[in-house]
Amino acid sequence: MTTVITNIKQLVGLRQENKLLRGKELAELPTLENAYLVIEDGIIAAYDKMENLKFEIRNPRSVIDTSGQFILPCWCDSHTHLVFAASREEEFVDKIKGMSYAEIAAKGGGILNSAKKLNETSEDELFNLAWKRLQEVSKWGTGAIEIKSGYGLSVEGELKMLRVIKKLKGKSNLSIKSTFLGAHTYPLEYKENHPGYIDCIIHEMLPVIAKEKLADYIDVFCETGFFSLEETEIICKVGRSYGLKPKLHVNQLNSIGGIETGIKLNAISLDHLETMHEEDIRLLSHSPSGGGWEGVCALLPTASFFLRMPFPPAGKLIDAGCAIALASDYNPGSSPSGNMNLVVAMACIQMRMLPGQAINAATINGAFAMESENDVGSIMVGKKANLIFTKQIPSFTYLPYSFGSNLIDKVMINGEWI
């Protein structure tokens, strides 16, 4: 089936080739005004100026007039914890009263709270809850998403989460990647027996995950009070032996050497990076002529906002030649929203990213952070027609500027309306 979209005010995020954007390149956001776009069987087939619309495609099966509208590639959210059993608004009140993230975790809240609720929830109920969230974020423009486990903290719980993610992959048209995060924190029964829990991850969880093909990546919360550098390396090396590449939580609360460990492990992405020193930035730097870490720095501004923490130093990372992605960190404890439009706005307002930089970070670079760049992340011939249709707006800069308004008219996934 051929669909032609006509009279597009501006196509945003055009690419002739897939390229991870670093440093100054991140501000380059190619656009085309007064354009048309051709979709064949859910794939982008062509685009050009309206004046060049060919006669032979003037009578397709479907014509969509988008006068006054902008079209962007769908958001690529490379870091979420979308599968969870219940919200944690009671901890929200604790935070308002002044309790820290670490203090809430120490009294059995935080991740342990979510784990308790998840292990009491059936797989079917967990799937239904996650499916509703997935539908919600897709209506906000997310077309590709990574989803982590990590709220099971038991063999049964972690496998249940990963099986739910696998079911989501099978039912949804979104591009979904699955990450095993059994090393999110230590369950209470292993609080004083770290080797015992690591042994459980290595010998009881990972073999089943590999056998059932339940995950694409492996993640560890490398942080003071959670998993040490040595523990992170042990878990990731075994995960890699099962074909799971690392995507790591590092430098959220403290700078303990997680960046060095992530680079050593050749992680696909290093995520959070709120607590950064000059040496950390130097380690992540990348020269235009080559040299340096090849991965993606995934920044999660709504988590900083919700926890009232310092925002990641996006400007310094960009100046150092790093590849920046933006993601929602959607989870019940520290970022209870999967709205990538808010993420993009927060990046501009609080991290001083230019609108073009933020859109690139939330699309093509987000796709690279999930190794999905060949299918999604930009408007490019041969990629999936995962598209955001805006309401009538004056410019793409208006999207983060008018952060409190819903400026999305429609969303298309694989050439179909959702």
N, C-alpha and C positions, 0 to 999 in steps of 0.2 A: 504493500500500500504506500502510495506517495502522498505526502502532505506538503503543501507550500504555505509558509507563513510570510505574509506580505506587509509592507508599509511599517516595518519595524523602525521606531525612532532612532534606536541605537543598539547594535549588537556589541556586547561587552565581553572581553576575555577571549579574543580570537587568537588562535595559535596555528602556525604552520608546522611546528615540530614540538615534541615533548621535551621540556627542559625544566629542571629544577632551578628555581629562581633564587639567586644569591645576591646579597649586597644591593647595589644600585639597581640591578635588574628587577628587583621586587616592585619598584615603582612604575615599571613599564606595563601598562594595561592597554593592549591594542583594542581599538573600537572601530565600528563602521556605521555611519549614519545613513538613514533612509535605505534600509536593506531588506533583502528577503532571505529566507532560509528554507532549504529543501530537506525533508526527512523521508527516508525510504526504509520501511520495515523497522522503525525504531532507531535508525542510525542516521547521523548527520551526513547528508550526501553532497550538499553544496550550499554556498551562500555568496552573495554579491550585492552590489548596488541595485536598487529597484529598476533603474534605467536599463540594466542589462538582463532583466528577466526574459528568458528565452521563450519563444512561442510554443515550443513542444511541451513545456510544463505549465502552460497557462490553463490547462484543463485536467488537473489532477483529481483524484477522488475526494480530496479535501483541501479547502483553501481557508486560511485563518487570517483575518485582517486585524493587525495589532496597532493601528494608528495611535501615535502618542505614547506607546509603551516601549520600555527597555527590555531586552532579553539578556540574561546572564546564565552561565553554567551553574548548575545546582551546587550548593555547599557540600564540601567533603569534610565531615567531622571525624577526625582521626583519633579521638580519645574520648570514650564514654564508658559509663557503668550503667547502661540503660536497663539491664535486668536486675531488678531488686524487688523485695516483697512489700515494703512499706516505707512511707515517708518518715522523717525524723524532725518534725517541727518543734517537739519538746526541747531538742538540743539547740534549735534556733533561739529559743528563749534563754537557754543557758548562756549562749554566746552573747546575747544582748546584755545579760547580767554581768558579763566580764570573764566568763570561763574561757580558757584557751582550748585550742584543738587538742593539745596533748593532755590537758586536764580532763576533758570529757572522755578521751580514750582511756585514761587511767582508771576511771570509775566504771568501766564496762560499757561506755557509750561508743559512739563512732562506728567503726567497722564491725566491732564485736556485736553491737546492737543490731546492725543489719544482718549479720550472720545468724543470730538467734532467730530473727523473724523469718529469714529465708529458709532455714532448715525446718521450720514449722509449716511451710507452705508447699502445697503439691506442685508437681511439675506443670500440670495443666493450668492451674491458677496463675502460676508464675508466667507462663507463656501468654495468657490472656492479658495480664497487666502489661507485659513488655510490648505486646502487639499494639495496644492502645497508644503507648508512648511512641512507638515507631511511626504509627499513622500520624500522630500529632506533629512530630518533627519533620516528617515529609511534607506536610502542609505548610510548614515554615520555610521550605526550600531545601532541606537536606536530601541529597540524592545518593550519597555514599557515606557509610558510617562504620566505625570500628566499635565493637562491644566487648567488654572484658568480663571475665568471671571475677572471683575474689571476695564474694559475700557468702561463700559456702564454708570455707576453711575446714572442710572435712571431705573425705573421698566422695561420699554420697552427694553432699551439697555442691561441690565444685563440678562434678560430672552432670548434676541436674542443671546447673546454670549453662554449661556448655552445650548440653543437648537442647535446651531452650533456644540458644543462639542458632544452633544448626537448623531447628525448625523454622526460625525466623528467616534464615537464608532461603529455605525451601519455599516459603509462602510469599515473601515480599519481592517486589521488583527492584528494590534498592540494592545497590552494591554493598555487601556486608562482609566485614572481616572479623574474625573471632580471635580473642587473645586470652590465654590462660594466665590468670593472676592469682594462683593459689597462694603465692608468697605476698599477700597483701598485708597481713599481720599474723602474729602468733595466736592461735586459739588458746583459751584459758588453760586447757589441760596440758598444753605444751609450753606454757609461759616460762617455766624453768628448765625446759628440755628442748632447746632449739634443734639439736641434732636429730631428735626423734621426729619432729615435724618435717624437717628437710628430708629425712629418710622416707616419710610418708609421701611427700610430693614426688620424690624420685622413683620410688619402687611401687607405689600403689596408684598414684594418679597418672603420671606421664605415660606409662605403658598402655593404659586404657584409652587415654586421649589420642595417642598415636594410632592405636588399632581402629578406633571408631572415627578417626579423622575429624576430631572435634575442635581443633584450633589451628590458626595460621601462625600465631606468634606466642611468645612467652614474655611475661612482664614480672618485675619485682619492685616492691616499694623499698628502695634503697634509702634508708633514713635513720637517724638516731632514734633508738627505741623500737625500731622495726627490724629491717634486715641489714646486716653489715655488708661491707664491701666484699669480704671473703665469702659470705653466705650467698650474696647476689651472684658472684662469679661461679660458684659451684652449681647453683640451680640453673643458670643460663647455659652453661656448658653442657649439662645433661639434656636440657631442652633442645639445644641445637643438634645434639646427636639424634634426636627424634624428628628433626626437620623444622623446629620452631625457632624462628629468628627473634632476637630480643628487641623489645620496645619498653623502655624503662622509665619509672618514676624516679627522678633525681632532683636534688636541690630545691625541694619544696619548702622545708623548714630550716634545714641546715646545709652547709657546704662541707661534706665529709669525704669527698673524693669520688662521688658517684659518677661525675663526668669522666674522670680518668678511666674508671671501670667500664663505663658505657662505650667509650672510644676503643678500649682494649678488646671489648666483646664485639666490636663492629655493629653496634645497635642500629636499627633502621631509624629510630627516633629517640631522642631524649626529651622527656616531657616534664612540664612544670617550670623549673628554672627561675623561681621567684627569688631565691637567695643566691646571689651571684657576687663573686669577687673578681677583681681584674684578672687574676690568674685563670679563673674559670672561663672567662671570655676569651682569653688568649688561647686556651686549649681548644676551644670550639672554632677559632678563627679559620678562615679559608682564603687562600690567595687566588686572585683571578687567573694567575698563570698555572695554577695547580698546586696541590699540597694542602694537607689538612684533612680533618674528618669529613666524610662524604654524606653523613646523615642529616636529619631534619631536627631542628629545635621546635618542638610543639609547645606553644604558649597558651595558657588557659586563663584569660583575664577575668571571666565571671567567677572563677574560684577565688581569685585574689579579692575581688569585689565582695563576695559573700562572706569571706573569712576576715575581711578588713586587714589584709596583708599587703606588703609592698607588691606592686605589679612588676612583672619581669622587665628587664632593661632592653626592650625591643630595639631602641635606637642604637645602643652600643653593639648589640649582636648583629644588626644589619650593617653597621659601619665596619664590623670585623669580617664581613663577607659570609655570614652565616645564612643558611636557608631557613626561613621562618614559616611555620604553619600555625594556624589558629584552630582551636578546638574547644568544645563546650565543657568537657569534663562532667557531663550530665550524670549526677549521682544524688542520693538523698541527703547526704551530709554536708557537702561543701560547695555544691553547685547544682541546686535542684531545678535546673532549666536546660533544655536542649535547643533553645532558640539561638541559632547561629547568627541571626540578624542582630541580636543584642551583643553577641560576642564580637562581631565586626565593629559595631558602634563603640563598644567598650575599649577595643584596641585603639581606635582613633582618639577617643576622648581622654582615656587614662594613660595610654602608652604612647600617645602622639604619633601613631602610625598614620601615614597618608591614606585616604580612602582607597586609592589604587593598590597600595601595598597590602592593606587589610583584605581587600577582595581577592587578590592573588594568593595571599596566605591561607585564605579560607576555601580556595578552590584548587588550583593546580598544585600548590605545594602541599595542601592537605591530601590530595590524591597520591602524591609521591610518598607521604608519610604512611600510606597504607599499601604502597606498591600497586596502585590502581590507576596509574597515570595513562595507561594505554587505552582505558575505557572511559574515563570520566575526568572532570577537572577543568575542562576548557571547551570552547566551541571550536571544534576541529573536525574536518572530514574524516569519517571512519569511527568516530567516537559515538557513544550512546547519546541519544537526544534527551539528556537530563537537563531541563531548562527551567529557569525562573522567569515568569512574565510579571513585570511590575505593573502597578497602577500608573496612571499618567503622572510623571514626575519631571522636574526640570533637568536633572542630571543624575548620574550615578552617585555623585557626592551627597545627594539628598538622602540616600539610604541610611548612612550612619548619622547624618546630621539630624534627621527627624526620627530619633531613636525610639520614641514612644508610639509611633504610628505603625500600623500594619500596612506596608506598602506593596505586599505581594497580591497580585490578582489571581494568578493560577500557577500551578506547578505541573510540569510534564516529566514523567519518568519513562524511559525507553519509548518515547514517542506517544505515550498515552497520558491523558489527564488523570490526576489523582483526586 
